[in-house]
Amino acid sequence: VGEVVVFKIDDRDVPIVHRVLEVHVDKAGRQKILTKGDNNSVDDRRGSIYARGQQWLDRDSIIGRSRVYVPRLGELTMLLNNHPSLKFIVLGVMGLFVLTSKE
């Protein structure tokens, strides 16, 4: 609990980085995980982050854990995913910086 993990939801293409809020062991002994984004007011099952009908993450959904914290990086990721043309503008600007660098 408290660790920041990277997980994948079946309905989404982009992995999500959120904090573990609660860990639960079901009757079969499987570990189930509930997450919440730091800037979200509700946990991920109430915030419609998980797939429809999903209440917990399985261990298999966890891809990794975060080692570095960069404030507001998730907002940039969502902006670039919601506006694909913005990706090309950012890549173009970065390419210009590479081409015009003095080294």
FIVODO-361125 format. One record per residue (C-alpha): x, z, y; residue in three letters. Coordinates in steps of 0.5 Angstrom, whole numbers, padded with zeros to 4 digits, always signed. Example, Ala and Ser with C-alpha at 12.3 -4.5 7.8 and 13.67 -1.06 7.14 Angstrom:
FIVODO-361125
+0025+0016-0009Ala+0027+0014-0002Ser
This chain:
FIVODO-361125
+0000+0000+0000Val+0003-0002+0007Gly+0007-0008+0004Glu+0006-0014+0007Val+0005-0020+0002Val+0004-0027+0002Val-0001-0030-0003Phe-0005-0036-0004Lys-0013-0037-0005Ile-0015-0042-0009Asp-0020-0045-0004Asp-0014-0046+0002Arg-0008-0050+0002Asp-0004-0045+0006Val-0001-0039+0004Pro-0003-0032+0008Ile+0001-0027+0010Val-0003-0020+0010His-0002-0013+0009Arg-0004-0009+0003Val-0009-0004+0004Leu-0011-0002-0002Glu-0009-0002-0010Val-0014-0001-0015His-0013-0001-0023Val-0020-0004-0026Asp-0022-0002-0033Lys-0018-0007-0037Ala-0012-0004-0033Gly-0011-0010-0029Arg-0008-0008-0022Gln-0013-0011-0016Lys-0010-0011-0009Ile-0014-0011-0002Leu-0011-0014+0004Thr-0012-0014+0011Lys-0009-0018+0017Gly-0006-0013+0022Asp-0010-0016+0028Asn-0016-0017+0024Asn-0022-0011+0025Ser-0024-0012+0017Val-0021-0013+0011Asp-0020-0019+0008Asp-0026-0019+0003Arg-0031-0018+0009Arg-0027-0022+0014Gly-0028-0028+0009Ser-0021-0029+0008Ile-0022-0029+0000Tyr-0025-0035-0004Ala-0033-0034-0004Arg-0035-0028-0009Gly-0028-0025-0009Gln-0027-0018-0008Gln-0020-0017-0010Trp-0013-0021-0011Leu-0010-0021-0018Asp-0003-0020-0018Arg-0002-0027-0020Asp-0005-0029-0013Ser+0001-0026-0010Ile+0007-0031-0008Ile+0012-0026-0005Gly+0013-0021+0000Arg+0015-0021+0007Ser+0022-0019+0009Arg+0022-0020+0017Val+0016-0019+0022Tyr+0015-0024+0027Val+0009-0022+0032Pro+0004-0027+0033Arg+0007-0033+0028Leu+0001-0033+0024Gly-0003-0035+0031Glu+0002-0041+0031Leu+0001-0043+0024Thr-0006-0043+0025Met-0006-0047+0031Leu-0002-0052+0028Leu-0006-0053+0022Asn-0012-0053+0026Asn-0010-0059+0030His-0005-0064+0026Pro-0004-0068+0032Ser+0000-0062+0035Leu+0005-0062+0029Lys+0007-0069+0031Phe+0008-0067+0038Ile+0012-0061+0036Val+0016-0065+0031Leu+0017-0070+0037Gly+0020-0065+0042Val+0024-0062+0037Met+0027-0069+0035Gly+0029-0071+0042Leu+0033-0064+0043Phe+0037-0066+0036Val+0038-0073+0039Leu+0040-0071+0046Thr+0044-0065+0044Ser+0051-0065+0047Lys+0055-0063+0040Glu
